[in-house]
Amino acid sequence: MFKSTSLYYEESGKIPPAGPVIALLFGVLTAIALSFVYAYAVSYIPFIYLNFLLTAATGAGVGAVVSLGAKLGKIRNNKVVIALGVISALVACYMSWVVTVYLWFDSEAFLFNPSDLLTIIQLVGQEGVWSLKGMTPTGAALYGIWGIEAAVIIGASVFGAAAAYASEPFCENCNEWTKVVELTDRLGAPEDFAAFARGLETKDYSVLTNLRNTKSSEPVKIKVDLLDCSSCSKVHYLRLTLTVRAFNDDGKEETTETLIAENLFLDGKTYQELMDWQKKLNETPPTPPVVEETALPKEEDNPLDI
């Protein structure tokens, strides 16, 4: 919601030598493990739509684990994390074919040679391997479906890596990720979000500290987190998440979360003020000063006026 300015944390882009190795190791091992689960599930579950969900879940799982490895490897470069997610997803696609061919022919050994795998896939593609509503896709149609499955795995892996990638800022001085400290998850929402945004970006934090906690049942709330370096105690950031609870057309309750301020830099003085403010969150919000209007004296009639 807020503009991206120098007021916010920006990753340094640094990539420790061991970082990609750790992340890729995590991703490849997960890709191999999930490829077995995926291939067996798709081969024995007759529901096409469920298989599609499994395809997406496989890719997302690979990407999420790559992101975990990237955090452990202290990679501060989102593009590198996504690239590692794509590489791991390709491994998952390839290994799922290795296991699938093994299951098709009830083989005694896995076939890893790419040329042999491709030959078998082409032969099977001419005959088809499954039917849906009396139709058996073959040739280009079947290859297209397999291509979509691969694209879903890769796309889901990219999404999983980006979504799970450490959003916490990194303290370059201490070589550590910051830790999340939750101040509240039920802060009342401001009446004017535009003024609220302007206030924060101009360092007028009264727009935040004038707010107080609301009831847990309120449909609109704000979650307030601080992100601090526990080693040097000099790096502080603010993250605000808007939570909206509503009912959809089917009458089911849905909750959506929207970042309205991500990793806004705080100085030490403001950080301490917010820590003190947390203790007063359940108090009655301060009442704005009332400006009394001074009545103007009535103009008396002049007896000389005719």
Secondary structure as GFF3:
##gff-version 3
##sequence-region A 1 306
A	DSSP	alpha_helix	18	44	.	.	.	ID=ss1
A	DSSP	alpha_helix	48	72	.	.	.	ID=ss2
A	DSSP	alpha_helix	78	104	.	.	.	ID=ss3
A	DSSP	alpha_helix	114	127	.	.	.	ID=ss4
A	DSSP	alpha_helix	139	164	.	.	.	ID=ss5
A	DSSP	beta_strand	170	171	.	.	.	ID=ss6
A	DSSP	beta_strand	176	177	.	.	.	ID=ss7
A	DSSP	beta_strand	179	188	.	.	.	ID=ss8
A	DSSP	alpha_helix	193	201	.	.	.	ID=ss9
A	DSSP	alpha_helix	206	209	.	.	.	ID=ss10
A	DSSP	beta_strand	220	228	.	.	.	ID=ss11
A	DSSP	beta_strand	236	247	.	.	.	ID=ss12
A	DSSP	beta_strand	253	266	.	.	.	ID=ss13
A	DSSP	alpha_helix	268	278	.	.	.	ID=ss14
###
